[in-house]
Amino acid sequence: MDTKTKRPRWVWIIFLFYGFSCVYTLGSFLLIRSGRIPLDESQAAYFASFGVLDYIQLYGLATLNMAAAICFFMLRSVAATLFAVSLTISICMTIWDLVQKANLPALGVSGTIGTLLAIALIGMITRYAFRLKKVGILR
């Protein structure tokens, strides 16, 4: 990074958000798997339906998001592309889950709204990253 290029505040916020989200999600999955977070019947059935491919997709997407956030923090232009790929995969995985697993009861209203907000947030971050790339902040 050029020493004269100052990181925009939103780059810090987005980077910290992804770092917190990664730790929170990993911790939540560990607590769910250990039984420390109680699940209702539909949630328990949903998590029981997870196979190896589901975990590969989940952890792969988390790794992609962290790579994008780190590249973004380092002001690398590849971050915009990584965020765009993450957005595309997130949309596809959500549709796949809804069609294949019919997991709407497990998500509930708050989970559905949260999923839609998460996709919208990734979309806004992707747009912002491409804007920073266009003006030359991401190199």
N, C-alpha and C positions, 0 to 999 in steps of 0.2 A: 504494500500500500504506500502510495506517495505520502510523505509526511505532511504535505500541505493540504491534503484532502481530509476534511473533517467528516466523521461519521454522523449522518443525520440521527436525530433523537429516535425516530421511528425504527431505524435499523437496530439500535440497542433494545428497544421495547420488543420488537419482533424476535430477536435472538433470545432474549430472556424468556419470552413467552414460550418458545419452542423448547428451551431447556427445561423450564418448569413443567410443561406438558408431558415431556418425555419421562421425567422422573415420577410425576403424578400417575401417569397411565401404567407404567411398569409397577409401581407400588400397588395400585388398585388391582391389577391382575394377580399379583402375588397374594394380596389379601383375599381376593375372591377364591383363588385356588386353594388357599389354606383354610377356607371356611370362616374367616373372621368377618367377612362382609356377608350378611344374610341376603339371600336372593329369594324372590317369590318363585312360584312354580314355572312360569313361562321364562323367566330369566335363567333359572337353573337348567331348563331344557335347552335354551339357546346356547349357553356356555358348554353344556355337555355335547352339543352337536359339533363343536369345533374339532376339526381334523388337522392333520399335519399341514395341508395346503393353506388352511385358514391362518395358522400361526406363522407360516412362511410369509404370507401376504401381509399380515398385521405387522410383524417385526421388520419386514422389508420396507414397508411404507414408513414406519417410524424411523428407520435408518436413512431413508431417502429424505425425509423431512429434516432430520438433524444435519445431514450433509448440506442441504439447501440453506438451512439457517446459518451454518458455519461459513459457507461460501458467501452468504449475504453479509455476515459480520465482517468478513475479510474483504468486502466490496468487490467480489469477483462476479463477472457478468454471467457466468454459468449458473449462478443462483436463480436467475429469472427462468431459465429453462428447467431447472430442477423443480422449482415451485410449480411450473406449468405441468410437468409430468406428474407430480404429486396430486395436483388438482384433478387431472384426468383419471388417474388410478383411483382416487377417492370416490369420484362420481361412479365409476364402473363398479367398484367394490360394493358401494351402497346399493346400486340397482341390483347387482348379482345377489346380495344378501336378501333383499326384499323379495326377489323372484324365487330364488332357490330355497330359502329357509323360512320365508313368510314370517320374519322376525318382528313385525310391527307390534304384536302384543308384548313381546319382551322389551321393546324400546319404550312403549307407552307414549303418551303425549309429550312429556318433557324430553324423552330421549329422541323422539322424532324431530322436535324443534331444535334440540341441541345438535343433531346431525346436520340439519339444514343450515343452521348458523355456522357450524364448523366449515362446511363446504363454501358458504358465502365468504367466510373469513379468509380461507385459502385463496379464493378468487380475488379478493381485494389485495391480499399480500402479493399475489402473482402480478396483478396489474401495477402495483406500486414498484415492484422489482423491475418490471419492464420499463416503467417510466424513468427510474434511476439509471437504467442501462442506456436509455435513449439520450439522456442529458449528460452522460459520461461519468457519472459517479461510480457506477459499477464498471469495472474494466476487465 
